[in-house]
Amino acid sequence: MRAARALDDINFWATGTLDIGDDGWRTIANDSGVKVDFTDNGNDPGPVVAKLVAGNAIDIYDVGGLQGGSEKELARRGLIAPWDISQIPHYASVWQWAKDIPYLTHDGKVYGIPTVINADSMIAVRDKVGSVDSYGVIFDPKLKGKTAMEDAWINSVTFTAIYLKNSENAKIAEPGNLTADELGLVMEFLIKHKRDRQFRTFWNGWEQGLQLLASQEVWVMTGWEPILYAARKRGIDCYYAVPREGYEGWANNTVLLKSAVVRGRTKAAHQMVNALLAGFYGCKLGQLRGYVIPTDNSVAYATAHPNAFDPAAVRELTERVKQKFAGKVYWQNTRPDNFQLYETWWQKLRNA
């Protein structure tokens, strides 16, 4: 069969929440002729990049799904290859502002395809904290021991910088790319609150984040939207806050690993990425995680397949994400200029 041939197999190494399950990938295979073998890369960009640079990930996988920011570094190291946009017809439908995310290109070539996009904030348990509209609630001493943040600087440092910039008048230019002095200010703030036992924990992995909410050990936390969806399925009345300081915007981008080119899987990789933008994947991922693919193809697909997906629900989700980005958004950056200093500071926080 077509999907069983080696050249039509693609090993996709991406953030776990981008998985759509065996049934979903079978549909992708039927539509594109490419069998996708999905592996969770753990999401944290530091270890992901390290495994590509010094580990064996580059020898195993063909396409990566990475939180945006490391594309330029990987391109300079020759670990990823540029995409041939002419082989990805559905790329034309990608929203222009998503194409314009600055770290997707290097030397005039496209290295990252914005495949999933969202803007994150806080998950709040309604009957415990009421209406929340500021990140200040995370640091509120009245909620000592009932708040949490992620054990990853790419999100937690950015959220804190957004809060300090907009609500505490801190002199911070770009929350996603802090100078050494700005980073020191943010990290001393976080370390102080950790020592004061403000946080229940710094959670690691969305499953732990979900468990903290499901057990109601935590009443409000910065976190990913899929945690919200999963918590609701467990009967927790929680919601995603609209912070007056602004959202943390992010993109998870597909990159073509250089080894796929060497193995002759370039064509199959382009077919796979084109399928991710075609509509079905967007509908399925929205249904499972509340994520959006930055194209109107998802709405068109749901409209054409109303027995599989609710067109109104897909449209509402798409418009809600568009609305987030119409307001104040600060982009997450997994490779800020001082990223090694970020790593050093984050270890200090862990040890505090």
C-alpha positions as CSV (number, residue, x, y, z in Angstrom):
1,M,0.0,0.0,0.0
2,R,1.1,3.5,-0.6
3,A,1.4,4.6,3.1
4,A,3.6,1.5,3.8
5,R,6.4,2.5,1.4
6,A,9.5,3.9,3.2
7,L,9.5,7.2,1.3
8,D,5.9,7.8,2.4
9,D,6.6,7.3,6.1
10,I,7.4,10.4,8.1
11,N,8.6,10.4,11.7
12,F,7.1,13.5,13.3
13,W,8.8,14.7,16.5
14,A,6.6,17.4,18.1
15,T,5.0,18.8,21.3
16,G,2.7,16.1,22.7
17,T,-0.4,18.2,22.4
18,L,-0.1,18.2,18.6
19,D,-0.9,14.5,18.5
20,I,-4.3,13.7,17.1
21,G,-4.3,9.9,17.8
22,D,-4.2,6.9,15.6
23,D,-7.6,7.6,14.0
24,G,-6.6,11.1,13.2
25,W,-3.3,10.2,11.6
26,R,-5.0,7.5,9.6
27,T,-7.2,10.2,8.0
28,I,-4.1,12.3,7.3
29,A,-2.5,9.2,5.7
30,N,-5.6,8.6,3.5
31,D,-5.7,12.3,2.5
32,S,-2.0,12.8,1.8
33,G,-0.5,9.4,1.1
34,V,1.9,9.9,4.0
35,K,1.9,7.7,7.1
36,V,2.8,9.8,10.2
37,D,4.6,8.2,13.1
38,F,4.2,10.7,16.0
39,T,6.6,11.0,18.9
40,D,6.3,13.5,21.8
41,N,9.4,15.7,22.0
42,G,8.6,17.0,25.5
43,N,8.0,20.6,24.3
44,D,10.8,22.2,26.4
45,P,13.1,23.8,23.7
46,G,16.3,23.5,25.6
47,P,16.4,19.7,25.6
48,V,14.8,19.5,22.2
49,V,17.6,21.6,20.6
50,A,20.2,19.7,22.6
51,K,19.0,16.4,21.3
52,L,19.1,17.7,17.7
53,V,22.6,19.2,18.1
54,A,24.3,16.5,20.2
55,G,21.9,13.6,20.4
56,N,20.5,11.1,17.9
57,A,17.2,12.9,17.3
58,I,18.5,14.1,13.9
59,D,19.1,10.5,12.8
60,I,15.6,9.3,13.9
61,Y,13.1,12.0,12.9
62,D,12.2,13.7,9.7
63,V,10.0,16.6,10.7
64,G,10.0,18.6,13.9
65,G,7.2,20.5,15.6
66,L,9.0,23.1,17.7
67,Q,8.0,26.1,19.8
68,G,9.1,29.1,17.8
69,G,12.4,30.8,18.2
70,S,15.1,28.3,17.6
71,E,14.7,28.1,13.8
72,K,17.5,30.5,13.0
73,E,20.0,28.7,15.3
74,L,19.1,25.3,13.8
75,A,19.4,26.7,10.3
76,R,22.8,28.2,11.0
77,R,24.0,24.9,12.3
78,G,22.7,23.1,9.2
79,L,20.3,20.9,11.1
80,I,17.2,22.0,9.3
81,A,16.6,22.6,5.6
82,P,14.4,25.4,4.1
83,W,10.9,24.5,2.9
84,D,10.0,24.7,-0.7
85,I,6.8,26.7,-0.4
86,S,5.8,25.8,-4.0
87,Q,5.4,22.2,-2.7
88,I,3.0,23.3,0.0
89,P,-0.1,24.7,-1.8
90,H,-2.1,25.3,1.4
91,Y,0.7,27.6,2.6
92,A,-1.0,30.3,0.5
93,S,-4.0,30.2,2.9
94,V,-1.9,30.8,6.1
95,W,-2.9,34.2,7.7
96,Q,-0.4,36.8,6.7
97,W,0.4,37.9,10.2
98,A,1.4,34.3,11.1
99,K,3.7,34.2,8.1
100,D,5.3,37.4,9.3
101,I,6.4,35.9,12.7
102,P,10.1,37.1,12.6
103,Y,11.9,33.8,13.6
104,L,10.4,31.7,10.8
105,T,12.9,32.8,8.2
106,H,16.7,32.9,7.8
107,D,18.7,34.4,5.0
108,G,15.4,35.0,3.1
109,K,14.3,31.4,3.2
110,V,11.4,29.9,5.1
111,Y,12.5,27.4,7.8
112,G,9.4,27.3,10.0
113,I,5.8,26.8,8.9
114,P,3.4,28.2,11.5
115,T,1.3,25.1,12.1
116,V,-0.4,25.8,15.4
117,I,-0.9,29.2,17.0
118,N,-2.5,30.4,20.2
119,A,-2.2,33.0,22.9
120,D,-1.9,31.8,26.5
121,S,-2.9,33.2,29.9
122,M,-4.3,31.7,33.1
123,I,-6.6,28.9,34.0
124,A,-8.9,29.8,36.9
125,V,-11.3,27.7,39.0
126,R,-14.5,29.8,39.0
127,D,-15.9,29.0,42.4
128,K,-12.5,29.5,44.1
129,V,-11.2,32.7,42.6
130,G,-14.2,34.3,40.9
131,S,-13.4,36.6,38.0
132,V,-9.7,37.0,37.2
133,D,-8.3,39.6,34.8
134,S,-4.7,40.1,35.8
135,Y,-1.6,38.0,36.3
136,G,-1.3,39.7,39.6
137,V,-3.6,37.0,41.0
138,I,-0.7,34.5,40.6
139,F,1.4,36.5,43.1
140,D,-1.5,37.5,45.4
141,P,-0.6,36.5,49.0
142,K,-4.3,35.9,49.7
143,L,-3.9,32.8,47.4
144,K,-0.6,31.7,48.9
145,G,0.0,28.0,48.1
146,K,-2.9,27.9,45.7
147,T,-1.2,29.3,42.5
148,A,1.2,27.6,40.1
149,M,3.4,28.3,37.1
150,E,5.2,26.1,34.7
151,D,8.7,24.8,35.3
152,A,9.9,26.4,32.0
153,W,11.3,29.8,31.6
154,I,9.9,30.2,28.1
155,N,6.5,30.7,29.5
156,S,6.8,31.6,33.2
157,V,9.5,34.3,32.7
158,T,7.5,35.8,29.8
159,F,4.2,35.9,31.8
160,T,6.0,37.5,34.8
161,A,7.6,40.1,32.5
162,I,4.3,40.9,30.9
163,Y,2.8,41.5,34.4
164,L,5.7,43.6,35.7
165,K,5.8,45.7,32.5
166,N,2.1,46.5,32.4
167,S,0.9,46.5,36.0
168,E,4.0,47.3,38.0
169,N,5.6,49.8,35.6
170,A,8.8,47.9,35.3
171,K,11.2,49.1,32.6
172,I,10.9,46.2,30.3
173,A,11.0,46.7,26.5
174,E,10.2,43.2,25.1
175,P,8.9,40.6,27.6
176,G,9.9,37.8,25.2
177,N,13.5,39.0,24.8
178,L,14.8,40.4,28.1
179,T,18.1,42.2,28.6
180,A,20.4,41.0,31.4
181,D,19.1,43.7,33.8
182,E,15.4,43.0,32.9
183,L,15.9,39.3,33.3
184,G,17.5,39.8,36.7
185,L,14.5,41.9,37.8
186,V,12.0,39.3,36.7
187,M,13.9,36.4,38.2
188,E,14.5,38.1,41.6
189,F,10.8,38.7,41.7
190,L,10.0,35.1,41.0
191,I,12.6,33.8,43.5
192,K,11.3,36.0,46.2
193,H,7.7,34.7,45.7
194,K,9.0,31.1,45.6
195,R,10.8,31.5,48.9
196,D,7.7,33.1,50.4
197,R,5.9,29.8,49.3
198,Q,3.5,31.7,47.1
199,F,3.4,28.8,44.6
200,R,2.0,25.3,45.2
201,T,4.6,24.1,42.7
202,F,6.2,24.7,39.3
203,W,4.4,22.1,37.2
204,N,6.2,20.0,34.6
205,G,4.2,18.6,31.7
206,W,0.5,19.3,30.9
207,E,-0.6,16.1,32.7
208,Q,0.8,17.4,36.0
209,G,-0.8,20.7,35.4
210,L,-4.1,19.0,34.8
211,Q,-3.8,16.9,38.0
212,L,-3.2,20.1,40.1
213,L,-6.5,21.5,38.8
214,A,-8.4,18.3,39.0
215,S,-7.4,17.7,42.6
216,Q,-8.0,21.5,43.3
217,E,-4.6,21.7,44.9
218,V,-4.3,24.8,42.7
219,W,-7.0,27.3,42.1
220,V,-5.3,29.5,39.4
221,M,-2.2,29.0,37.3
222,T,-0.6,30.1,34.1
223,G,-1.0,27.3,31.7
224,W,-1.8,25.8,28.3
225,E,-5.3,25.8,27.0
226,P,-5.4,22.0,26.5
227,I,-5.2,21.7,30.3
228,L,-8.4,23.8,30.5
229,Y,-10.2,21.5,28.0
230,A,-9.1,18.4,29.9
231,A,-10.0,19.8,33.3
232,R,-13.5,20.6,32.1
233,K,-13.9,17.0,30.9
234,R,-13.2,16.0,34.5
235,G,-16.0,18.3,35.7
236,I,-13.9,21.2,36.9
237,D,-15.7,24.6,36.3
238,C,-12.7,26.5,35.1
239,Y,-12.1,29.2,32.5
240,Y,-9.3,30.9,30.5
241,A,-8.8,34.4,31.8
242,V,-8.5,37.5,29.6
243,P,-5.6,39.4,31.2
244,R,-5.6,43.1,31.0
245,E,-1.7,43.0,30.7
246,G,-2.0,41.0,27.4
247,Y,-1.5,37.4,26.3
248,E,1.6,35.4,25.6
249,G,1.4,34.5,21.9
250,W,3.2,31.5,20.5
251,A,3.5,29.4,17.4
252,N,4.5,25.8,17.1
253,N,6.2,25.5,13.8
254,T,7.1,22.5,11.6
255,V,10.7,22.3,10.5
256,L,12.3,20.0,7.9
257,L,15.1,18.1,9.6
258,K,18.2,17.9,7.3
259,S,18.4,14.2,7.8
260,A,15.0,13.8,6.0
261,V,16.6,15.4,2.9
262,V,19.5,12.9,3.1
263,R,17.1,10.0,3.5
264,G,15.1,11.2,0.4
265,R,11.9,12.0,2.4
266,T,11.7,15.7,1.3
267,K,8.6,15.2,-0.9
268,A,6.8,13.2,1.8
269,A,7.6,15.8,4.4
270,H,6.1,18.6,2.2
271,Q,3.0,16.4,1.6
272,M,2.6,15.9,5.3
273,V,2.9,19.6,6.2
274,N,0.5,20.5,3.4
275,A,-2.0,18.0,4.9
276,L,-1.7,19.7,8.3
277,L,-2.8,23.0,6.7
278,A,-5.6,21.4,4.6
279,G,-8.4,21.6,7.2
280,F,-9.0,18.2,8.9
281,Y,-6.0,18.5,11.2
282,G,-7.2,22.0,12.3
283,C,-10.6,20.7,13.1
284,K,-9.3,17.7,15.0
285,L,-6.8,19.6,17.0
286,G,-9.3,22.2,17.8
287,Q,-11.7,19.6,19.0
288,L,-9.0,17.9,21.2
289,R,-7.0,20.8,22.4
290,G,-8.6,24.1,21.6
291,Y,-5.7,24.9,19.3
292,V,-6.1,26.7,15.9
293,I,-4.2,26.3,12.7
294,P,-3.6,29.8,11.2
295,T,-5.8,29.3,8.1
296,D,-9.5,29.5,7.3
297,N,-9.3,26.0,5.8
298,S,-10.5,24.4,9.1
299,V,-13.8,26.3,8.9
300,A,-14.1,25.3,5.2
301,Y,-13.4,21.6,6.0
302,A,-16.0,21.6,8.9
303,T,-18.6,23.2,6.6
304,A,-18.0,20.5,4.0
305,H,-18.0,17.7,6.7
306,P,-20.7,18.7,9.2
307,N,-21.2,15.1,10.3
308,A,-17.6,15.0,11.5
309,F,-17.2,18.4,13.0
310,D,-19.6,21.2,14.1
311,P,-19.0,24.1,11.7
312,A,-20.2,26.7,14.2
313,A,-17.9,25.4,16.9
314,V,-14.9,25.5,14.5
315,R,-15.8,29.0,13.4
316,E,-16.2,30.2,17.0
317,L,-12.8,28.8,18.0
318,T,-11.1,30.3,15.0
319,E,-12.6,33.7,15.6
320,R,-11.8,33.6,19.3
321,V,-8.1,33.1,18.6
322,K,-8.2,35.8,16.0
323,Q,-9.7,38.1,18.6
324,K,-6.9,37.3,21.1
325,F,-4.4,38.4,18.5
326,A,-6.3,41.6,17.7
327,G,-5.5,42.8,21.3
328,K,-2.2,43.1,23.2
329,V,0.0,40.1,22.6
330,Y,3.7,39.5,23.4
331,W,5.4,36.8,21.5
332,Q,7.1,33.9,23.2
333,N,10.7,33.3,22.1
334,T,12.4,30.1,22.8
335,R,15.8,31.5,21.9
336,P,16.1,35.1,23.2
337,D,19.4,36.8,22.9
338,N,20.4,35.9,26.5
339,F,18.9,32.4,26.5
340,Q,21.9,30.9,28.3
341,L,21.5,33.5,31.0
342,Y,17.8,32.5,31.2
343,E,18.9,28.9,31.8
344,T,21.3,30.0,34.6
345,W,18.7,32.1,36.3
346,W,16.0,29.3,36.0
347,Q,18.4,26.9,37.7
348,K,18.8,29.4,40.5
349,L,15.0,29.5,40.9
350,R,14.8,25.7,41.0
351,N,17.4,25.6,43.7
352,A,15.9,28.5,45.7
